[in-house]
Amino acid sequence: MHFVSDSVLNIWCTKAGRLIPNRLADFTLGALSHLDTQIRQRRRARDLINAQSFDLVHEPIPVSPKQPSMMFGLSVPVVIGPLNGGMDYPKNFNSAGVIERSVIGVLRATSALANFLIPGKLRAALILVANKRTFDALPAPINKNRVLELVENGVDTDRFYPALSKPPNGPLRIIYVGRLVDWKRVDLLVAACAKMAAKIDYMVDVVGDGPERGALEREVNRLSLSANFRFRGWIPHSKAAELLRNADVMVLPSMRECGGAVVLEAMASAIPVIATNWGGPADYVGPSTGILITPGTPDRFVDDLSEAVLWMARNPETRLNMGRAGRDRAERFYDWRVKAERVLELYEAVINDSVSTVTERVA
């Protein structure tokens, strides 16, 4: 492995980025920092190609479909992706400020020019995208005949696996795994739990941490739900896997989730998923593996979320069948070994200049 050390610009972009909204920082200072890194990565890639006769370069990050790539002018073909982005908030859930929306809008509008001036994606032998949303977000000049679909997330099905048995009685065990940031909308899960407090016995494990934790804990206390919630904070991956397989249902109410690897981890653990019908989770979850909730209005979403959880509590056998179907789907499509084999096939097609024979085009 060959590392490119942080530069002074990388360090200052990171420090300055903490002073502005995360998404705005990613689109501006983050992009500038990455461009600086890529200039040095490109130089290193050229040296390695010359010294060791590599056949191909694969650039997996950043996943933004519009951010330009410096990986051009090399003597070997370049694969970029899987990309995943082009993501906006649902209509009634946009928490971005006016300045953030305006700056991001300008940057998106000028992405075609940026990719013309820095033409790595235009010259790539193959671009991988996670879904049609990302395909549609690619800058116009990119040759769409060199774009194939491949979901970027995967799951270790040896680490995330079903529980051997679960107690037949006791509270419904709900789990959320992820950062506690505003766009994850864990507050909607808290509100939904308040609606069903007198209807079923349940316990919620909140795994993760972030700036919203304090506000969420205060809201749980205000609603007299302290006995129903456990804020676990950051825990080892192995412990999170154990909590997942012993849960009954995973809830992800996020409103800006491009991917959602935790959805695949829940599926591999054989538990059904309740998630927002928006972004990445909608690419993974279907009627056989969980419930997707359309983000209409916050009040309606809370009502629908509480009803979905109640349905899971009242239909244990179907819930178990959903979990089994999720495990099967995770093994067949999202296991990292399966995905690695697919990527190796794509490498061979690129090296042999036979990408046109691969059929996984984006609709």
Secondary structure, 3 states (H helix, E strand, C coil): CCCCCCCHHHHHHHHHHCCCCHHHHHHHHHHHHHHHHHHHHHHHHHHHHHHHCCCCEEECCCCCCCCCECCCCCCCCEEEEEECCCCCCCHHHCCCCHHHHHHHHHHHHCHHHHHHHCEHHHHCCEEEECCHHHHHHCCCCCCHHHEEECCCCCECCCCCCCCCCCCCCCCEEEEEECCCCHHHCHHHHHHHHHHCCCCCCEEEEEEECCCCHHHHHHHHHHCCCHHHEEEEECCCHHHHHHHHHHCCEEEECCCCCCCCHHHHHHHHCCCCEEEECCCCHHHHCCCCCEEEECCCCHHHHHHHHHHHHHHHHHCHHHHHHHHHHHHHHHHHHHEHHHHHHHHHHHHHHHHCCCHHHCCCCCC
